[in-house]
């Protein structure tokens, strides 16, 4: 499409398609979209930097496009090196060096590869809603220890009220969009799924990132999973790893990280497949739940996830934070504000 973790990591790597809600989508949005004619960034007018992550080599900014209504978000990310093509892309005469200094056996240079091998992965969201901006903006974060009672009283009502449109998900499942990007598909209505590259993936195996999206609707997150879903989960595990190995030169299952996010970024159950050596966003303990662990927990107790206390991270700019704060569960005092 469609990491302790810094708020910037989680915020940055969210599929922009997830945030279309019926009460936010501008009428005749295609009329205002910049994507039909965009060729360069000369008409982008910078308003502010939402996030500058030096570790991830990623920049997220807010602004506008001249002659187009609505705010815009531009995400710029340096791509990973492709080991198999280093001789072709980097170690050539077109890679110019500018020396900064030398000392004994050490030399410090800036390297300027050719333009075609020095691209920046760019994601543009336009028109961007307030919820997009809040999600991408660097904010203090807090951990919520969500009991089943808190889920029923706070989280679930919030999800029902603030649910973003899942039409982009259904478009994929129904072959109305991105059909050519599907890596694998099992059409079974109960245990089937679509395997598709995540929007974040730049195509190199070093950053392999795919999503498995079940055909079965109505499962919002791991909270809804029970023993009846074990055939689905095991099929995604087995068929997903087999499909990746077949598609990507024997990629072994033992080098795949297969996991859920909680809270997820959109509420149609989905499973992340990433290369084990890739520090993908949201892989740390307060966010990720390994598929193998989820299966094992359900086998031990069929209703485990409806009875367990689950931790998740929330940003102060999110409505859910305000609701937990109003219930006395969270405070806005933070290290960043001191």
Backbone as numpy.savetxt, mean C-alpha at the origin, in Angstrom:
# Nx Ny Nz CAx CAy CAz Cx Cy Cz
-2.60 -3.27 -9.00 -3.34 -2.05 -9.00 -2.59 -0.83 -9.00
-3.54 -2.36 -6.99 -3.60 -1.82 -5.86 -2.91 -2.32 -6.17
6.33 -1.24 8.76 7.51 -1.05 8.68 7.59 -0.26 9.83
10.02 -0.54 14.33 8.70 0.22 14.37 8.55 1.00 13.10
7.21 0.88 12.21 6.97 1.54 10.94 6.72 3.01 11.17
7.35 3.85 10.35 7.12 5.28 10.42 5.75 5.59 9.85
5.16 6.61 10.38 3.86 7.03 9.85 3.97 7.34 8.38
5.11 7.85 7.99 5.28 8.23 6.58 5.23 7.03 5.67
5.77 5.88 6.14 5.76 4.69 5.31 4.34 4.23 5.05
3.59 4.10 6.13 2.23 3.60 5.99 1.39 4.55 5.16
1.59 5.84 5.38 0.77 6.80 4.67 1.09 6.83 3.20
2.34 6.72 2.88 2.75 6.88 1.50 2.26 5.75 0.62
2.31 4.55 1.13 2.02 3.41 0.28 0.57 2.98 0.38
-0.32 3.83 0.05 -1.73 3.50 0.06 -2.29 3.70 -1.33
-2.97 2.70 -1.82 -3.49 2.80 -3.17 -4.48 3.94 -3.28
-4.25 4.93 -4.13 -5.16 6.06 -4.23 -6.56 5.68 -4.67
-6.72 4.53 -5.33 -8.04 4.13 -5.80 -8.95 3.77 -4.63
-8.37 3.55 -3.44 -9.17 3.12 -2.32 -10.02 4.21 -1.73
-9.77 5.44 -2.08 -10.38 6.53 -1.35 -11.53 7.20 -2.08
-12.14 6.51 -3.00 -13.30 7.07 -3.68 -14.55 6.75 -2.88
-15.15 7.71 -2.24 -16.39 7.50 -1.52 -17.50 8.26 -2.21
-18.71 7.75 -2.08 -19.81 8.31 -2.83 -20.10 9.75 -2.47
-19.83 10.13 -1.21 -20.13 11.50 -0.82 -18.98 12.46 -1.04
-17.84 11.95 -1.56 -16.69 12.81 -1.80 -16.38 12.96 -3.27
-16.75 11.99 -4.07 -16.38 11.98 -5.48 -17.02 13.16 -6.20
-16.23 14.03 -6.83 -16.82 15.16 -7.54 -17.64 14.70 -8.73
-18.71 15.39 -9.03 -19.54 15.04 -10.16 -18.73 15.19 -11.44
-18.96 14.24 -12.35 -18.26 14.26 -13.63 -16.76 14.41 -13.41
-16.20 13.52 -12.52 -14.81 13.67 -12.12 -13.86 13.59 -13.30
-14.20 12.85 -14.36 -13.31 12.72 -15.51 -13.09 14.07 -16.18
-14.09 14.93 -16.07 -13.97 16.24 -16.68 -12.84 17.03 -16.04
-12.60 16.79 -14.75 -11.62 17.55 -14.01 -10.27 16.82 -13.92
-10.21 15.57 -14.33 -8.99 14.79 -14.16 -7.90 15.26 -15.09
-6.69 15.29 -14.57 -5.53 15.73 -15.33 -4.92 14.60 -16.14
-5.32 13.37 -15.87 -4.62 12.20 -16.42 -4.77 12.04 -17.93
-5.83 12.57 -18.50 -6.06 12.38 -19.93 -5.04 13.11 -20.80
-4.48 14.21 -20.29 -3.59 15.02 -21.12 -2.21 15.25 -20.52
-1.92 14.66 -19.38 -0.68 14.95 -18.67 0.53 14.35 -19.39
1.51 15.19 -19.72 2.74 14.76 -20.39 3.99 15.05 -19.57
3.93 16.10 -18.74 5.07 16.46 -17.89 4.52 17.15 -16.64
5.43 17.63 -15.78 5.02 18.23 -14.51 5.16 19.75 -14.51
5.28 20.36 -15.68 5.50 21.80 -15.75 4.32 22.61 -15.22
3.12 22.03 -15.27 1.93 22.77 -14.82 1.55 22.46 -13.38
2.40 21.67 -12.71 2.12 21.38 -11.30 2.62 22.54 -10.43
1.75 23.04 -9.57 2.08 24.15 -8.70 2.14 23.64 -7.26
3.35 23.63 -6.71 3.59 23.06 -5.38 2.96 23.91 -4.29
2.22 23.25 -3.40 1.64 23.93 -2.25 2.43 23.64 -0.99
2.69 22.34 -0.75 3.45 21.97 0.45 3.94 20.54 0.33
4.94 20.20 1.14 5.46 18.85 1.23 4.68 18.10 2.30
4.05 17.01 1.92 3.30 16.21 2.89 4.21 15.24 3.62
5.24 14.76 2.92 6.08 13.72 3.50 7.37 13.64 2.72
8.50 13.64 3.41 9.81 13.47 2.77 10.55 12.40 3.55
10.53 11.18 3.01 11.11 10.03 3.69 12.49 9.74 3.11
13.54 10.17 3.81 14.90 9.99 3.31 15.29 8.52 3.25
14.80 7.73 4.20 15.15 6.31 4.22 14.58 5.58 3.01
13.34 5.88 2.67 12.69 5.23 1.54 12.96 5.93 0.22
13.68 7.07 0.26 13.94 7.87 -0.95 12.62 8.22 -1.64
11.71 8.78 -0.85 10.36 9.01 -1.32 9.89 10.40 -0.90
9.24 11.10 -1.81 8.72 12.43 -1.56 7.24 12.47 -1.93
6.42 13.05 -1.06 4.99 13.20 -1.32 4.63 14.66 -1.14
4.04 15.28 -2.18 3.71 16.70 -2.13 2.27 16.94 -2.53
1.73 18.06 -2.05 0.39 18.49 -2.41 0.48 19.75 -3.25
-0.39 19.88 -4.22 -0.42 21.07 -5.04 -1.62 21.08 -5.95
-1.51 21.81 -7.04 -2.58 21.87 -8.04 -1.97 21.85 -9.43
-2.79 21.53 -10.42 -2.38 21.61 -11.81 -3.08 22.80 -12.47
-2.32 23.60 -13.17 -2.89 24.76 -13.85 -3.99 24.31 -14.82
-5.05 25.07 -14.86 -6.18 24.82 -15.76 -7.00 23.59 -15.37
-6.77 23.08 -14.16 -7.57 21.96 -13.67 -8.04 22.25 -12.26
-9.29 21.94 -12.00 -9.84 22.12 -10.66 -9.37 21.02 -9.73
-9.33 21.32 -8.45 -9.06 20.30 -7.46 -7.60 20.18 -7.07
-7.40 19.70 -5.84 -6.04 19.47 -5.34 -5.44 18.23 -6.00
-4.12 18.14 -5.93 -3.41 16.99 -6.48 -2.32 16.55 -5.51
-2.04 15.27 -5.51 -0.93 14.70 -4.75 0.01 14.03 -5.74
1.31 14.31 -5.58 2.33 13.68 -6.41 3.29 12.93 -5.49
3.47 11.64 -5.76 4.42 10.81 -5.02 5.57 10.45 -5.93
6.78 10.73 -5.48 7.99 10.45 -6.25 8.87 9.50 -5.45
9.26 8.39 -6.09 10.04 7.37 -5.37 11.16 6.85 -6.25
12.38 6.84 -5.69 13.52 6.26 -6.39 13.32 4.76 -6.55
13.63 4.24 -7.71 13.46 2.81 -7.97 14.66 2.02 -7.45
14.42 0.75 -7.18 15.50 -0.15 -6.76 16.37 -0.50 -7.96
17.63 -0.83 -7.70 18.52 -1.30 -8.76 18.09 -2.70 -9.22
18.23 -2.95 -10.50 17.94 -4.27 -11.07 19.28 -4.98 -11.30
19.58 -5.96 -10.47 20.90 -6.60 -10.49 21.24 -7.19 -11.85
20.25 -7.78 -12.51 20.52 -8.46 -13.77 20.90 -7.50 -14.89
20.66 -6.21 -14.72 20.90 -5.26 -15.80 21.88 -4.16 -15.41
22.72 -4.41 -14.40 23.67 -3.40 -13.96 24.65 -3.03 -15.06
25.18 -4.03 -15.78 26.15 -3.75 -16.85 25.51 -2.93 -17.96
24.26 -3.20 -18.23 23.55 -2.53 -19.32 23.09 -1.13 -18.94
22.66 -0.96 -17.68 22.04 0.30 -17.28 22.98 1.26 -16.57
23.97 0.72 -15.84 24.76 1.59 -14.97 26.22 1.69 -15.36
26.86 0.57 -15.60 28.30 0.57 -15.86 28.58 0.76 -17.35
28.28 1.97 -17.82 28.45 2.32 -19.23 29.04 3.72 -19.33
29.40 4.11 -20.54 29.96 5.45 -20.76 28.94 6.55 -20.50
27.68 6.21 -20.58 26.64 7.22 -20.36 26.47 7.58 -18.89
27.05 6.78 -17.99 26.99 7.10 -16.55 28.15 8.02 -16.20
27.88 9.29 -16.11 28.92 10.28 -15.88 29.20 10.44 -14.38
30.48 10.68 -14.06 30.89 10.85 -12.68 31.35 12.28 -12.42
31.00 12.80 -11.26 31.46 14.11 -10.81 32.12 13.91 -9.45
33.44 14.15 -9.39 34.17 13.89 -8.15 33.92 14.99 -7.13
33.67 14.57 -5.88 33.53 15.51 -4.79 34.85 15.65 -4.02
35.48 14.51 -3.72 36.80 14.55 -3.10 37.43 13.16 -3.16
38.74 13.10 -2.90 39.44 11.83 -2.76 40.38 11.91 -1.58
40.57 10.77 -0.92 41.44 10.70 0.25 42.00 9.29 0.32
43.32 9.18 0.03 43.99 7.89 0.00 43.28 6.98 -1.00
42.78 5.83 -0.56 42.14 4.90 -1.51 40.66 5.20 -1.71
40.16 6.24 -1.04 38.73 6.52 -1.07 38.42 7.70 -1.98
37.40 7.52 -2.79 36.93 8.60 -3.64 35.42 8.74 -3.52
34.94 9.99 -3.46 33.51 10.24 -3.32 33.03 10.96 -4.58
32.01 10.37 -5.24 31.53 10.89 -6.52 30.01 10.98 -6.53
29.49 11.81 -7.40 28.09 11.76 -7.80 28.03 11.11 -9.17
27.11 10.15 -9.32 26.97 9.43 -10.58 25.68 9.87 -11.25
25.75 10.15 -12.55 24.58 10.59 -13.32 24.34 9.62 -14.47
23.52 8.57 -14.21 23.20 7.62 -15.28 22.40 8.29 -16.38
22.26 7.60 -17.52 21.46 8.13 -18.61 20.01 8.27 -18.17
19.28 9.18 -18.79 17.92 9.51 -18.39 17.02 8.28 -18.39
17.13 7.45 -19.42 16.22 6.31 -19.53 16.45 5.28 -18.43
17.59 5.34 -17.75 17.88 4.40 -16.67 17.91 5.10 -15.31
17.33 6.26 -15.24 17.33 7.03 -13.99 15.94 7.57 -13.69
14.93 6.79 -14.03 13.55 7.25 -13.85 13.13 7.20 -12.39
12.13 7.97 -12.06 11.55 8.02 -10.72 10.10 7.54 -10.82
9.76 6.54 -10.02 8.38 6.05 -10.01 7.47 7.15 -9.49
6.46 7.50 -10.28 5.61 8.64 -9.96 4.13 8.23 -9.93
3.48 8.56 -8.84 2.04 8.34 -8.71 1.37 9.68 -8.51
0.35 9.94 -9.31 -0.38 11.22 -9.23 -1.84 10.94 -8.91
-2.34 11.62 -7.90 -3.74 11.48 -7.50 -4.43 12.80 -7.80
-5.37 12.78 -8.71 -6.10 14.00 -9.06 -7.47 13.63 -9.64
-8.54 14.26 -9.14 -8.54 15.21 -8.03 -8.40 14.50 -6.69
-7.60 15.06 -5.79 -7.35 14.48 -4.47 -8.33 15.04 -3.45
-8.89 14.16 -2.65 -9.83 14.56 -1.61 -9.09 14.85 -0.31
-9.81 15.43 0.64 -9.21 15.72 1.95 -8.72 14.45 2.63
-9.44 13.36 2.40 -9.04 12.10 3.03 -7.75 11.56 2.42
-7.54 11.80 1.12 -6.26 11.45 0.53 -5.13 12.19 1.25
-5.32 13.50 1.34 -4.28 14.37 1.89 -3.97 13.99 3.33
-5.01 13.76 4.13 -4.82 13.38 5.52 -4.09 12.05 5.63
-4.39 11.14 4.72 -3.77 9.82 4.77 -2.30 9.87 4.43
-1.92 10.73 3.50 -0.54 10.81 3.07 0.31 11.74 3.93
-0.32 12.59 4.70 0.41 13.58 5.48 1.11 12.93 6.67
2.34 13.34 6.90 3.10 12.84 8.04 2.47 13.33 9.33
2.09 12.40 10.21 1.38 12.74 11.43 1.89 11.86 12.57
1.72 12.31 13.82 2.00 11.41 14.95 1.09 10.19 14.88
1.60 9.06 15.32 0.84 7.82 15.28 0.73 7.22 16.67
-0.30 6.39 16.86 -0.58 5.77 18.15 -0.99 4.31 17.92
-0.72 3.48 18.89 -1.17 2.08 18.84 -2.46 1.93 19.64
-3.43 1.30 19.01 -4.70 0.97 19.66 -4.70 -0.53 19.98
-5.02 -0.86 21.22 -5.23 -2.27 21.60 -6.73 -2.53 21.49
-7.13 -3.03 20.35 -8.56 -3.15 20.04 -9.13 -4.47 20.55
-9.91 -4.39 21.61 -10.63 -5.56 22.11 -11.85 -5.81 21.23
-12.44 -6.99 21.30 -13.68 -7.23 20.54 -14.76 -6.20 20.87
-14.83 -5.76 22.13 -15.82 -4.77 22.55 -15.55 -3.42 21.87
-14.28 -3.00 21.84 -13.93 -1.74 21.19 -14.19 -1.83 19.68
-13.95 -2.99 19.12 -14.22 -3.16 17.69 -15.70 -2.96 17.40
-16.55 -3.58 18.20 -17.99 -3.50 17.97 -18.53 -2.10 18.25
-17.96 -1.42 19.25 -18.52 -0.13 19.67 -17.92 1.06 18.93
-16.67 0.95 18.48 -16.01 2.11 17.86 -15.59 1.83 16.42
-14.77 0.79 16.23 -14.19 0.57 14.91 -15.25 0.19 13.87
-16.07 -0.78 14.17 -17.04 -1.26 13.19 -18.05 -0.18 12.79
-18.64 0.56 13.72 -19.53 1.66 13.30 -18.81 2.70 12.44
-17.54 2.96 12.77 -16.75 3.89 11.96 -16.59 3.37 10.54
-16.29 2.07 10.40 -16.11 1.49 9.07 -17.40 1.55 8.26
-18.51 1.29 8.90 -19.78 1.32 8.19 -20.13 2.72 7.71
-19.76 3.71 8.50 -20.08 5.10 8.15 -19.08 5.68 7.16
-17.80 5.35 7.34 -16.74 5.96 6.54 -16.23 5.07 5.42
-16.91 3.97 5.16 -16.43 3.00 4.17 -16.19 3.66 2.82
-14.98 3.47 2.30 -14.67 3.95 0.96 -15.23 2.98 -0.09
-15.47 3.50 -1.25 -16.00 2.68 -2.33 -15.02 1.56 -2.69
-15.58 0.38 -2.90 -14.78 -0.77 -3.32 -14.99 -1.06 -4.80
-15.51 -0.12 -5.54 -15.81 -0.36 -6.95 -14.57 -0.72 -7.74
-13.42 -0.10 -7.39 -12.18 -0.41 -8.12 -11.79 -1.88 -7.92
-12.11 -2.44 -6.72 -11.84 -3.86 -6.46 -12.76 -4.73 -7.32
-14.04 -4.39 -7.33 -15.00 -5.16 -8.10 -14.70 -5.06 -9.60
-14.19 -3.92 -10.04 -13.81 -3.77 -11.45 -12.73 -4.77 -11.84
-11.79 -5.01 -10.92 -10.74 -6.00 -11.18 -11.33 -7.40 -11.21
-12.13 -7.73 -10.20 -12.69 -9.07 -10.10 -13.63 -9.39 -11.28
-14.27 -8.36 -11.81 -15.22 -8.54 -12.92 -14.61 -8.23 -14.29
-13.30 -8.05 -14.33 -12.57 -7.79 -15.58 -13.00 -6.50 -16.27
-13.47 -5.53 -15.49 -13.83 -4.23 -16.06 -12.64 -3.28 -16.11
-11.59 -3.63 -15.37 -10.38 -2.81 -15.36 -9.18 -3.69 -15.01
-8.03 -3.34 -15.56 -6.75 -3.97 -15.23 -6.70 -5.47 -15.55
-7.52 -5.90 -16.47 -7.55 -7.32 -16.82 -6.19 -7.81 -17.30
-5.49 -6.94 -18.05 -4.21 -7.33 -18.63 -3.11 -7.47 -17.57
-3.35 -6.99 -16.36 -2.33 -7.03 -15.32 -2.47 -8.26 -14.42
-3.54 -9.02 -14.60 -3.77 -10.18 -13.74 -2.71 -11.25 -13.99
-2.06 -11.66 -12.92 -1.01 -12.69 -12.98 -1.61 -14.09 -12.90
-2.66 -14.23 -12.08 -3.31 -15.53 -11.90 -4.74 -15.29 -11.45
-5.62 -16.22 -11.85 -7.02 -16.10 -11.44 -7.64 -17.47 -11.22
-8.31 -17.61 -10.10 -9.14 -18.77 -9.80 -10.56 -18.24 -9.65
-11.47 -18.57 -10.56 -12.80 -17.95 -10.56 -13.80 -18.55 -9.57
-13.39 -19.54 -8.79 -14.34 -20.15 -7.86 -14.93 -19.09 -6.93
-16.26 -19.02 -6.81 -16.89 -17.93 -6.03 -16.62 -17.97 -4.54
-16.21 -19.13 -4.01 -15.97 -19.25 -2.57 -14.48 -19.29 -2.22
-13.69 -19.97 -3.02 -12.26 -20.11 -2.69 -11.35 -19.47 -3.72
-11.93 -18.85 -4.75 -11.13 -18.25 -5.80 -10.61 -16.87 -5.46
-9.68 -16.39 -6.29 -9.08 -15.07 -6.06 -8.37 -14.61 -7.32
-8.04 -13.35 -7.35 -7.23 -12.76 -8.41 -5.89 -12.35 -7.80
-4.81 -12.65 -8.48 -3.47 -12.23 -8.07 -3.00 -11.17 -9.04
-2.68 -9.97 -8.52 -2.38 -8.84 -9.37 -1.25 -8.02 -8.76
-0.37 -7.43 -9.58 0.70 -6.60 -9.03 0.14 -5.42 -8.23
0.75 -5.16 -7.10 0.37 -3.99 -6.32 0.83 -2.73 -7.04
0.11 -1.65 -6.80 0.44 -0.38 -7.44 1.85 0.08 -7.13
2.36 -0.31 -5.96 3.70 0.12 -5.54 4.82 -0.58 -6.29
4.54 -1.73 -6.86 5.61 -2.53 -7.45 6.10 -1.93 -8.75
7.43 -1.79 -8.87 8.03 -1.23 -10.08 8.41 -2.30 -11.10
8.12 -3.56 -10.79 8.36 -4.65 -11.75 9.64 -5.43 -11.55
10.54 -4.96 -10.69 11.79 -5.70 -10.45 11.56 -6.74 -9.36
12.24 -7.88 -9.49 12.05 -8.95 -8.52 12.52 -8.55 -7.13
13.46 -7.60 -7.06 13.97 -7.15 -5.77 12.88 -6.49 -4.92
11.84 -5.99 -5.57 10.75 -5.33 -4.84 9.41 -6.00 -5.14
9.44 -7.28 -5.43 8.22 -8.00 -5.81 7.10 -7.76 -4.81
5.92 -7.40 -5.35 4.79 -7.05 -4.48 3.50 -7.31 -5.25
2.74 -8.31 -4.83 1.47 -8.62 -5.44 0.38 -8.70 -4.38
-0.86 -8.55 -4.83 -2.02 -8.68 -3.96 -2.90 -9.82 -4.43
-3.37 -10.61 -3.48 -4.40 -11.62 -3.76 -5.74 -11.06 -3.26
-6.70 -10.97 -4.17 -8.01 -10.40 -3.84 -9.06 -11.50 -4.02
-9.69 -11.95 -2.95 -10.68 -13.03 -3.05 -11.91 -12.62 -3.86
-12.50 -13.60 -4.54 -13.75 -13.39 -5.24 -14.91 -13.16 -4.25
-14.82 -13.80 -3.10 -15.88 -13.75 -2.10 -15.97 -12.35 -1.49
-17.17 -11.76 -1.55 -17.37 -10.43 -1.01 -17.88 -10.51 0.43
-17.77 -9.42 1.16 -18.33 -9.35 2.49 -17.35 -9.61 3.62
-16.11 -9.99 3.31 -15.10 -10.17 4.35 -14.28 -8.88 4.42
-14.45 -8.12 5.48 -13.80 -6.81 5.57 -12.32 -6.92 5.93
-12.00 -7.81 6.89 -10.62 -7.91 7.38 -10.46 -9.24 8.09
-9.31 -9.43 8.74 -9.09 -10.68 9.47 -10.08 -10.82 10.63
-10.69 -9.73 11.09 -11.71 -9.81 12.14 -12.88 -10.71 11.75
-13.16 -10.79 10.45 -14.32 -11.56 9.97 -13.99 -13.01 9.68
-12.73 -13.40 9.78 -12.33 -14.75 9.38 -12.67 -15.78 10.46
-13.12 -16.96 10.02 -13.34 -18.08 10.92 -13.04 -19.38 10.18
-13.38 -20.51 10.78 -13.01 -21.81 10.21 -13.61 -22.04 8.82
-14.73 -21.39 8.52 -15.34 -21.57 7.20 -14.48 -20.99 6.08
-13.52 -20.13 6.42 -12.68 -19.49 5.42 -11.34 -20.19 5.22
-11.11 -21.27 5.94 -9.83 -21.98 5.81 -9.56 -22.48 4.38
-10.55 -23.04 3.69 -10.29 -23.45 2.29 -9.85 -22.29 1.41
-10.45 -21.12 1.60 -10.06 -19.94 0.84 -8.62 -19.54 1.15
-8.29 -19.46 2.42 -6.95 -19.03 2.82 -5.87 -20.00 2.34
-6.15 -21.27 2.46 -5.16 -22.27 2.02 -5.02 -22.29 0.51
-6.09 -22.03 -0.21 -6.00 -21.96 -1.66 -5.18 -20.76 -2.10
-5.38 -19.63 -1.44 -4.58 -18.45 -1.76 -3.11 -18.72 -1.48
-2.83 -19.35 -0.35 -1.43 -19.69 -0.03 -0.81 -20.61 -1.07
-1.50 -21.71 -1.38 -0.93 -22.73 -2.26 -0.91 -22.30 -3.73
-2.06 -21.85 -4.22 -2.13 -21.46 -5.63 -1.36 -20.17 -5.89
-1.35 -19.27 -4.90 -0.63 -18.00 -5.07 0.86 -18.21 -5.18
1.44 -19.02 -4.28 2.88 -19.27 -4.33 3.26 -20.04 -5.60
2.41 -20.97 -6.02 2.67 -21.73 -7.24 2.65 -20.83 -8.46
1.68 -19.91 -8.52 1.57 -19.00 -9.65 2.76 -18.05 -9.73
3.23 -17.57 -8.58 4.38 -16.67 -8.55 5.64 -17.40 -8.98
5.80 -18.63 -8.52 6.96 -19.42 -8.93 6.97 -19.68 -10.43
5.81 -19.95 -10.99 5.71 -20.20 -12.43 5.94 -18.95 -13.24
5.43 -17.83 -12.78 5.51 -16.58 -13.53 6.88 -15.93 -13.43
7.51 -16.06 -12.26 8.75 -15.32 -12.01 9.94 -16.25 -11.76
10.24 -17.06 -12.74 11.48 -17.85 -12.80 11.75 -18.68 -11.56
10.75 -19.43 -11.12 10.96 -20.35 -10.01 11.09 -19.68 -8.66
10.51 -18.51 -8.49 10.57 -17.79 -7.21 10.07 -18.71 -6.10
10.91 -19.06 -5.11 10.50 -20.04 -4.09 9.55 -19.47 -3.06
8.63 -20.31 -2.58 7.68 -19.88 -1.56 8.39 -19.46 -0.28
9.55 -20.06 -0.02 10.30 -19.75 1.21 10.90 -18.35 1.19
10.85 -17.67 0.05 11.35 -16.30 -0.02 10.22 -15.29 -0.21
9.02 -15.73 0.11 7.85 -14.84 0.04 7.34 -14.52 1.43
7.04 -13.27 1.66 6.37 -12.85 2.87 4.88 -12.68 2.50
4.02 -13.47 3.13 2.59 -13.49 2.78 1.81 -13.08 4.02
1.07 -11.98 3.92 0.52 -11.41 5.15 -0.70 -10.53 4.88
-1.42 -10.26 5.96 -2.53 -9.31 5.98 -2.07 -8.03 6.68
-2.78 -6.94 6.42 -2.65 -5.73 7.21 -3.86 -5.60 8.12
-3.62 -5.11 9.34 -4.71 -4.73 10.22 -4.30 -3.46 10.99
-5.11 -2.40 10.85 -6.23 -2.24 9.95 -5.75 -2.24 8.48
-6.59 -2.79 7.60 -6.23 -2.72 6.17 -6.54 -1.33 5.62
-6.02 -1.05 4.44 -6.26 0.24 3.81 -7.60 0.27 3.08
-8.13 -0.90 2.73 -9.48 -0.98 2.18 -10.12 -2.26 2.68
-11.44 -2.23 2.81 -12.13 -3.29 3.55 -12.80 -4.32 2.66
-12.03 -4.87 1.75 -12.32 -6.14 1.08 -11.08 -6.97 1.35
-11.24 -8.12 1.96 -10.09 -8.92 2.37 -9.07 -9.05 1.24
-7.81 -8.89 1.55 -6.75 -9.06 0.57 -5.47 -9.47 1.28
-4.61 -10.14 0.55 -3.38 -10.70 1.11 -2.20 -10.19 0.30
-1.15 -9.77 1.01 0.05 -9.23 0.39 1.08 -10.33 0.18
1.68 -10.35 -1.01 2.80 -11.24 -1.33 4.00 -10.36 -1.67
5.06 -10.40 -0.85 6.25 -9.60 -1.14 7.50 -10.45 -1.00
8.56 -9.98 -1.67 9.86 -10.63 -1.56 10.37 -10.45 -0.13
10.87 -11.52 0.46 11.26 -11.52 1.87 12.34 -10.48 2.18
13.24 -10.21 1.24 14.31 -9.25 1.48 13.89 -7.81 1.23
12.70 -7.62 0.72 12.20 -6.27 0.44 11.49 -5.71 1.67
11.95 -4.58 2.16 11.32 -3.93 3.31 10.07 -3.19 2.86
9.05 -3.94 2.57 7.80 -3.35 2.10 7.12 -2.58 3.23
6.30 -1.59 2.90 5.60 -0.84 3.95 4.61 -1.73 4.69
4.52 -1.50 5.99 3.53 -2.22 6.78 3.88 -3.65 7.11
5.18 -3.97 7.23 5.57 -5.35 7.51 5.90 -5.58 8.98
5.79 -4.56 9.82 6.18 -4.71 11.20 5.02 -5.20 12.07
5.34 -5.48 13.33 4.43 -6.25 14.17 3.10 -5.55 14.45
3.08 -4.22 14.45 1.84 -3.53 14.74 0.91 -3.44 13.55
1.33 -4.00 12.42 0.53 -3.89 11.20 0.29 -5.23 10.51
1.31 -6.07 10.44 1.26 -7.27 9.60 0.91 -8.53 10.39
0.13 -9.41 9.76 -0.23 -10.71 10.32 0.05 -11.76 9.24
1.01 -12.63 9.49 1.37 -13.64 8.49 0.19 -14.56 8.20
0.02 -14.89 6.93 -1.06 -15.79 6.54 -0.95 -17.13 7.25
0.26 -17.65 7.37 0.45 -18.95 8.03 0.01 -18.89 9.49
0.28 -17.76 10.16 -0.13 -17.61 11.56 -1.65 -17.49 11.67
-2.26 -16.76 10.74 -3.71 -16.62 10.75 -4.38 -17.99 10.56
-3.88 -18.75 9.62 -4.44 -20.10 9.40 -4.29 -20.95 10.66
-3.11 -20.91 11.25 -2.86 -21.71 12.46 -3.76 -21.28 13.61
-3.93 -19.99 13.81 -4.79 -19.52 14.90 -6.23 -19.96 14.71
-6.73 -19.92 13.48 -8.10 -20.34 13.22 -8.25 -21.84 13.40
-7.23 -22.60 13.04 -7.28 -24.05 13.25 -7.31 -24.39 14.75
-6.64 -23.57 15.56 -6.65 -23.78 17.00 -7.98 -23.36 17.62
-8.53 -22.26 17.13 -9.80 -21.73 17.62 -10.54 -21.07 16.47
-11.64 -21.66 16.07 -12.33 -21.22 14.87 -12.72 -19.75 14.88
-13.07 -19.20 16.05 -13.50 -17.81 16.16 -12.42 -16.93 16.78
-11.17 -17.30 16.58 -10.05 -16.60 17.20 -10.09 -15.10 16.93
-10.28 -14.71 15.68 -10.15 -13.30 15.32 -11.35 -12.45 15.71
-12.46 -13.07 16.05 -13.58 -12.30 16.58 -13.48 -12.14 18.09
-12.57 -12.91 18.71 -12.43 -12.87 20.17 -11.11 -12.26 20.63
-10.15 -12.14 19.74 -8.81 -11.68 20.12 -8.75 -10.16 20.25
-7.81 -9.68 21.05 -7.44 -8.27 21.06 -6.40 -8.06 19.98
-6.68 -7.16 19.06 -5.79 -6.90 17.94 -5.25 -5.47 18.02
-3.96 -5.33 17.79 -3.33 -4.01 17.81 -3.29 -3.43 16.41
-3.42 -2.12 16.33 -3.23 -1.45 15.05 -2.79 -0.02 15.30
-2.23 0.60 14.27 -1.72 1.96 14.35 -2.72 2.91 13.72
-2.91 4.05 14.36 -3.81 5.08 13.83 -3.09 6.42 13.90
-3.31 7.26 12.88 -2.72 8.59 12.84 -3.65 9.61 13.47
-3.08 10.66 14.04 -3.89 11.67 14.71 -4.82 12.40 13.76
-4.49 12.41 12.47 -5.33 13.10 11.50 -6.54 12.27 11.07
-6.59 11.02 11.46 -7.67 10.14 11.03 -8.89 10.28 11.94
-10.06 10.15 11.34 -11.31 10.24 12.10 -11.38 9.16 13.18
-10.85 7.99 12.89 -10.90 6.89 13.86 -10.13 7.26 15.13
-9.03 8.01 14.99 -8.29 8.46 16.16 -9.19 9.33 17.04
-9.91 10.25 16.43 -10.80 11.15 17.18 -11.85 10.37 17.94
-12.34 9.30 17.33 -13.38 8.51 17.98 -12.83 7.74 19.18
-11.61 7.20 19.03 -10.99 6.52 20.17 -10.60 7.52 21.25
-10.21 8.71 20.83 -9.89 9.76 21.79 -11.13 10.18 22.57
-12.25 10.30 21.90 -13.50 10.68 22.55 -13.95 9.65 23.58
-13.57 8.39 23.35 -13.91 7.32 24.29 -12.87 7.18 25.40
-11.87 8.07 25.41 -10.85 8.04 26.46 -9.80 6.96 26.28
-9.74 6.36 25.10 -8.76 5.29 24.85 -7.41 5.87 24.46
-7.40 7.00 23.74 -6.17 7.61 23.25 -6.08 9.06 23.67
-4.84 9.54 23.74 -4.57 10.95 24.02 -3.75 11.50 22.86
-3.92 12.81 22.58 -3.18 13.42 21.47 -1.79 13.86 21.87
-1.41 13.70 23.13 -0.05 14.04 23.54 0.93 13.12 22.85
1.98 13.69 22.27 2.93 12.88 21.54 4.31 13.48 21.62
5.32 12.65 21.35 6.71 13.08 21.36 6.93 14.19 20.35
6.27 14.08 19.16 6.47 15.06 18.09 6.05 16.46 18.51
5.13 16.57 19.45 4.58 17.88 19.83 5.32 18.52 20.99
6.26 17.79 21.58 6.97 18.33 22.74 8.18 19.13 22.29
